[in-house]
Amino acid sequence: MKALVTGGTGFIGSHLVEELIRQGFSVTCLIRDKSDLKWIESYPINYIKVKDVGAGIGSLEDSLGDFDYVFHLAGLTKAGSAEEFFSTNVRGTGSILESLDKYNGNLRRFVHVSSLAAGGPCKGTTAVDTDTEPDPVSDYGYSKLEGERLVRQYMDRFPVTIIRPPAVYGPRDKDFYVVFKMIKKGFFPHMGKSYYSMIYVEDLVKGIIKSAKSDKTIGKTYYLTDREIHTNVSIAEAIAQELRCRYVKIGIPKRVIPLVVSIYTRIFKNGIINPDKLKELKYTHWLCNDDEAAKDFGFQPKVKLKDGVKWTANWYRIHKWL
């Protein structure tokens, strides 16, 4: 089985590459010329190098014609403008779809990894599911939803499946690492209680692969989650217990949040918090339901938050991030 992975050098993508290899796939990664290969360079992987995935069909030529599965993870999660998000998350996706349509007549599945941000936050406190009308609230979320719409336009040409993960954490993740680091230093910014769905990265990548192997998932969209409701406080507590440290919750009044985000952005250029993320932080419930995934392809998450935090912290320690 031959698989192409875009975004294979990133946090989720590198774990997907590892799991595909463990399951016996022959893996090729579509990468940019200057991609950092440190997480996957020790694996038996082929590479297709391009200057810019969003540059158009010509940049990919006929290099996509020999794959059974394509897992599309490449995209921007942080950007300085809506245009940057749309250039990569929409036009980049379109470029790959065009190439597959032209050169690959035997594709068994195109799996597009989107985001809960494309579906948007809860209406009230009820978790969103596949029947909930998408209502993104950020530029990132809008760009991911537009990318999904492009994918659906090709449903009559090859089989597609869309996966919308919620917050993902695990080894190599730089976003949650910021939270670990703050709590180790003894503080945690608190802007009011919020509720989140989450998933450990290994559960996610196994779910992604399992969805690709099932005929029941063709043309469908799925959320994948650990099936627990987490709060910002319970997440902080789990991290503090693992790190064996105490922390102080620093309350941030809503009226000063934009100023705090502005200062944070100046210090951390590509940090977890930015003006676009602020649009999402205004909403307190980011919950999703994965009943359809359990029903259609037997998705069963294995990792609870306590264990996931422990394994993530151990990885940070081994690699001297903590």
C-alpha positions in Angstrom: 0.0 0.0 0.0 1.5 3.3 -1.1 0.7 6.4 0.9 1.4 10.1 0.3 1.5 12.4 3.3 1.5 16.2 3.1 2.5 18.0 6.2 4.5 14.9 7.3 7.2 16.9 8.9 4.8 18.6 11.4 3.6 17.5 14.8 0.6 15.4 13.7 2.0 14.5 10.3 5.3 13.0 11.7 3.3 10.8 14.1 1.1 9.7 11.1 4.1 8.8 9.1 5.5 6.6 11.9 2.1 4.8 12.3 1.8 4.3 8.6 5.2 2.7 8.5 4.4 0.5 11.5 1.3 -0.7 9.6 3.3 -1.7 6.6 2.6 1.3 4.2 5.2 2.5 1.8 5.3 6.2 2.6 6.2 9.3 0.5 6.1 12.8 2.0 5.4 15.9 -0.1 7.7 18.5 1.4 9.0 22.0 0.7 12.6 22.5 -0.2 13.5 23.8 3.2 11.4 21.5 5.3 12.9 20.3 8.6 13.1 16.5 8.5 14.3 15.9 12.0 11.3 13.9 13.2 11.1 11.5 10.2 14.6 11.4 8.7 15.4 8.1 10.3 12.5 6.3 8.6 12.5 4.7 5.1 10.6 7.5 3.4 10.6 8.8 -0.1 10.3 12.5 -0.7 8.7 14.8 -3.3 10.1 18.3 -3.0 8.2 21.4 -4.2 8.9 25.1 -3.7 5.4 25.9 -2.8 2.4 23.6 -2.7 0.1 26.5 -3.4 1.9 27.5 -6.5 -0.4 25.5 -8.8 -0.6 22.2 -10.6 2.6 22.7 -12.5 4.6 22.5 -9.3 3.5 18.9 -8.7 3.7 17.6 -12.3 2.7 13.9 -12.5 4.3 13.0 -9.2 1.0 12.1 -7.5 -0.1 9.4 -9.9 1.2 6.3 -8.1 -0.5 6.4 -4.6 -3.3 4.3 -3.1 -3.9 6.7 -0.2 -3.3 10.4 0.2 -3.3 12.0 3.7 -3.5 15.7 3.4 -2.3 17.5 6.6 -0.3 20.4 5.2 -1.6 23.7 6.3 -1.2 26.8 8.4 -2.5 27.0 11.9 -0.9 30.4 12.6 -0.6 33.3 10.1 -0.4 37.0 10.0 -3.5 37.5 7.8 -6.5 35.8 6.4 -4.8 35.8 3.0 -2.0 33.6 4.3 -4.4 31.1 5.7 -6.4 30.9 2.5 -3.3 30.7 0.3 -2.1 27.5 2.0 -5.3 25.9 3.5 -7.5 26.5 0.4 -5.4 27.1 -2.7 -2.7 24.6 -1.6 -5.4 22.0 -1.1 -6.9 22.8 -4.5 -3.5 22.4 -6.2 -3.1 18.8 -4.8 -6.7 17.9 -5.7 -6.2 19.1 -9.3 -3.0 17.0 -9.6 -4.7 13.9 -8.2 -7.6 14.4 -10.5 -5.4 14.7 -13.5 -2.7 12.1 -12.8 -4.2 9.5 -10.3 -7.0 7.4 -11.7 -6.8 4.7 -9.0 -6.8 6.6 -5.8 -8.4 4.5 -3.0 -8.8 7.4 -0.6 -8.1 11.1 -0.1 -8.2 11.9 3.6 -8.3 15.6 4.4 -7.4 16.5 8.0 -9.3 19.6 8.9 -10.1 21.0 12.3 -12.9 21.5 14.8 -12.3 25.2 14.1 -14.0 24.6 10.7 -17.1 23.4 12.5 -16.9 26.2 15.1 -17.8 26.3 18.8 -20.8 24.8 20.4 -24.2 26.5 20.2 -24.7 26.8 23.9 -23.2 23.8 25.7 -24.1 20.9 23.4 -21.1 19.3 21.6 -21.1 19.7 17.8 -21.5 16.7 15.6 -21.6 15.8 11.9 -25.2 17.2 11.7 -24.3 20.6 13.2 -24.1 23.3 10.5 -20.5 24.6 10.4 -20.0 28.1 11.8 -16.4 29.0 12.1 -15.4 32.1 14.0 -11.8 32.7 13.0 -9.9 33.2 9.8 -8.2 29.9 10.4 -11.5 28.2 10.8 -13.0 29.8 7.7 -10.0 28.7 5.6 -10.2 25.1 6.8 -13.9 25.0 6.0 -13.2 26.4 2.5 -10.6 23.7 2.1 -13.2 21.1 3.0 -15.6 22.5 0.4 -12.9 22.1 -2.2 -12.4 18.5 -1.2 -16.1 17.8 -1.5 -16.1 19.1 -5.1 -14.0 16.1 -6.0 -16.1 13.5 -4.4 -17.4 12.2 -7.7 -13.9 11.8 -9.0 -12.2 9.9 -6.2 -13.2 8.7 -2.6 -12.7 11.3 0.1 -13.0 11.4 3.9 -12.7 14.5 6.1 -11.4 14.4 9.7 -11.9 17.3 12.1 -9.7 16.9 15.2 -10.2 19.1 18.3 -7.2 20.2 20.4 -4.4 17.7 19.8 -1.5 17.1 22.2 1.4 14.8 22.6 5.2 14.5 22.0 6.7 17.2 19.7 3.7 19.5 20.2 4.9 23.1 20.6 1.5 24.7 21.5 0.8 22.7 24.6 4.4 22.9 25.5 3.8 26.6 26.2 1.2 25.6 28.8 3.6 23.1 30.4 6.3 25.7 30.5 4.1 28.4 32.2 2.8 26.0 34.8 6.4 24.8 35.6 7.2 28.5 36.1 4.3 28.7 38.6 1.5 30.6 36.8 -1.4 30.0 34.5 -3.4 32.8 32.7 -7.1 32.4 33.5 -9.7 34.1 31.4 -12.7 32.3 32.7 -13.7 28.7 32.6 -13.7 27.0 29.2 -14.6 23.5 28.0 -12.7 21.5 25.5 -12.6 18.2 23.6 -9.1 16.9 23.1 -7.3 13.9 21.7 -3.9 12.4 22.2 -1.9 12.4 18.9 -1.5 8.6 18.7 -5.2 8.0 19.0 -5.8 10.6 16.3 -3.4 9.1 13.7 -4.7 5.6 14.3 -8.2 6.9 13.8 -7.2 8.7 10.6 -5.7 5.6 9.1 -8.7 3.5 10.2 -11.1 5.9 8.5 -9.2 5.5 5.3 -9.5 1.8 5.2 -13.3 1.7 5.7 -15.8 2.0 2.8 -18.4 3.4 5.2 -16.4 6.6 5.5 -16.4 7.6 1.9 -17.8 11.1 1.4 -18.2 11.7 5.1 -16.9 14.0 7.8 -15.9 12.9 11.3 -14.8 14.3 14.6 -12.3 12.3 16.7 -12.0 12.9 20.4 -11.0 11.2 23.7 -14.7 11.4 24.7 -14.0 13.4 27.8 -14.9 17.0 28.6 -11.9 19.0 29.8 -11.7 22.4 31.3 -8.8 24.8 31.1 -8.5 24.3 34.9 -8.5 20.5 34.7 -5.9 20.6 32.0 -3.7 22.8 34.1 -4.2 20.6 37.1 -3.2 17.5 35.2 0.0 19.1 34.0 0.8 20.5 37.5 0.3 17.0 39.0 2.6 15.4 36.5 5.3 18.1 36.9 4.8 18.0 40.7 4.6 21.8 40.9 2.2 24.4 42.2 0.9 27.3 40.2 -1.1 30.4 40.6 -4.1 31.2 38.4 -3.7 34.7 37.1 -7.1 36.2 36.3 -7.2 38.3 33.2 -10.2 40.6 32.8 -11.9 40.3 29.4 -11.4 44.0 28.7 -7.6 43.7 28.8 -7.4 40.4 26.9 -6.7 42.1 23.5 -3.8 44.1 25.1 -2.4 40.9 26.6 -2.6 39.1 23.2 -0.9 42.0 21.5 2.0 42.0 23.9 2.2 38.2 23.7 2.3 38.3 19.9 5.2 40.7 19.9 7.2 38.5 22.2 6.2 35.2 20.6 5.9 35.7 16.8 4.3 32.3 16.2 2.9 31.6 19.6 -0.2 29.7 20.5 -2.1 32.9 21.2 -2.5 35.5 18.4 -5.2 37.9 17.2 -7.0 35.3 15.1 -6.9 32.8 18.1 -8.5 35.5 20.2 -11.6 35.2 18.0 -11.9 31.6 19.2 -11.1 32.4 22.8 -14.3 34.5 23.1 -16.2 31.2 23.1 -16.1 28.9 26.1 -17.3 25.6 24.7 -15.3 23.8 22.1 -16.7 20.3 22.3 -17.3 17.7 19.6 -19.0 14.3 19.4 -17.4 11.3 17.6 -20.4 8.8 17.7 -20.4 8.6 13.9 -16.7 7.6 13.9 -17.4 4.8 16.5 -20.4 3.6 14.5 -18.9 3.7 11.0 -15.3 2.5 11.5 -15.0 1.4 15.1 -13.0 4.3 16.4 -12.1 3.8 20.1 -9.7 6.2 21.8 -7.3 4.6 24.3 -5.5 7.4 26.0 -6.9 9.4 28.9 -5.6 12.9 29.7 -3.6 11.8 32.7 -1.6 9.3 30.7 -1.3 11.5 27.7 0.1 14.4 29.8 2.5 12.0 31.5 3.9 10.7 28.2 4.1 14.2 26.7 5.9 15.5 29.8 8.4 12.6 29.7 9.1 13.4 26.0 9.7 17.1 26.8 12.1 16.0 29.6 14.0 13.6 27.5 14.5 16.2 24.8 15.3 18.9 27.4 12.3 21.0 26.6 11.5 21.0 30.3 
